[in-house]
Amino acid sequence: MSSACSGGAEPVVRLGPSGNLFAGLDPGAPAEVFETLASAPGLRIERIVSTGQHTPPGVYDDQPQTEWVVVLAGAAELEFADEAAPRRLGPGDYVLIAPHRRHRVARTAAGTPTVWLALHWGEGVGEDGGEEDGDGTASRRPSTSR
């Protein structure tokens, strides 16, 4: 773990110290849902639920932090600007995304929720709980509905 995560700071747990990552899924949600599960200086852990959304064509995320993401349920295609073909992801598939590596969600499964677990770390991550809407959720990634 990076030194940014050490130093005695207590993590902020958003949804309780225990729970179920598959609880409360809405297969008809009109937008992706981002929920911070826990955060501490230098680290944010979140559940992302997609229901057919994708990043608009030609639009790429360029994040200043490292992100590790795993698909727990559903399916997705993740496209990197420096790769010729999208990566198909299913349950158990994970990807480490380096800072400023341009990427986009090309597709998520329609009709069934795609549940992701994402860990973000680096300078500035987790210090204010992330980029939430105040209720533990956010819609950070520009997305297009099914």
N, C-alpha and C positions, 0 to 999 in steps of 0.2 A: 504494500500500500504506500502511496506517496506520502512525503512528509507533510504535505498540505492537509492530510486527513488525520494526522496525529497531533499531539500537543494538548490533549485533555479536553477538547471541546466536545460537549455532549451532542449526539445527533438529534435532530428534530424528526420525530416520527409523526407522520401526518394521518395515517389511517388506523392507528392502533398498533400495538407491538406484535399482533398476530392477525391473521385473516386468510382469505382465500383469493388468489389472483383471478379466479374465474367467476367470482360472485358479482352480481349486478351488471352483467353484460347486456347491452341493448342491441340486438342484431339490426334494428332499423334506425340506429342513430344517424342523423344527417351530417355529422362532422366527427373527425377523429377526437378521441378523448385522451388527454394526458393527465395522469394523476401522480403526484409526487408521493411516494411511499415513505421515504426517509431522506434527510439531507444533513450534511455537516459541511464545515468549510472544506472546499475542494472536492466534494462528492455529492451527487444527487442520484437517487434510485427512483425510477418511475415505471408505471404501467402505462402502456399505450394501447388503446383499442381502436382498430380500424374496421370499418364495415363497407369496404368497396372504394374508399377514397384513395387518391393518388396525388402526387405532386404534379402540377400542370406541366405539359411538355415544354422542354427547354428551360425550366426553372430548376436550379440546383441549390441545395443547402450547402452553406460554407460556414461551419461552426468553429469557434476558436478553441473548443475543448475536445478531448478524446471522448468517443462514445463506443461502448460495447453493447450490442443489441442481440437478443435471441428471440426467435419466434417460438412461443409456447403452444399456440393453437392457430389454426387457419393456414393461410398461405400468402406470400408476397413476392414481388420482384423488386430488387434493389439495384439501381443503375448508378454506376460511377462514371464521371466524365472521362476518366483515363482508362476505361475498359470498353471493349467493343460490344459486349453483350451483357444484358442484365443477369444478375444472380437470382436464381429461383430459391426461395427459402420456404421451408416447411417446419413443422414442429421439431425442435431440437437444433435447428440450424442457427448459427451465430456468426457475427461479423464484428471485427474491431475496425473502427473508423478513426483514422488519425486526424488531428486538428487540420482544418482547412482542406480536407479531401472532399472535393465537390461530389455530392451524391443526391439522389432523388428516389422517392418511392414511385416506381413505374406502375405498380398494380398491387392491390390487396384483394383478397377473396370477397366476392359479393354474396350476400345471403347468409354468411356465417362470420362471426367476429374473428378477426386476426388479433391475437393477444401477443404483445411484445413486452419484454422486460428490458429496460435500458438503464445502463450505468453511465453517467457522465462524470468525468473528473478533469481537473485542471484548475488553473488560477481563475478565481471569480465564480466558480461553480459552488452552489449550495450555501453561499454566504447570506443570501436573502431568501432562500427557499426556491429560487428559480424564477421563472417567468410566468407565474400563475395568475389566474383571475381572482384570487382571494378565497376560492372555495376548494383549493387543491387540484383544480383542473386548469388546463390551458389548451389553446389550439395554436401551437407555435409554428408548425409547418404549414406553408400555404398548400391547401389541398383542394381537389376537385371531387365532387361527389360522384358516386357511381355513374 
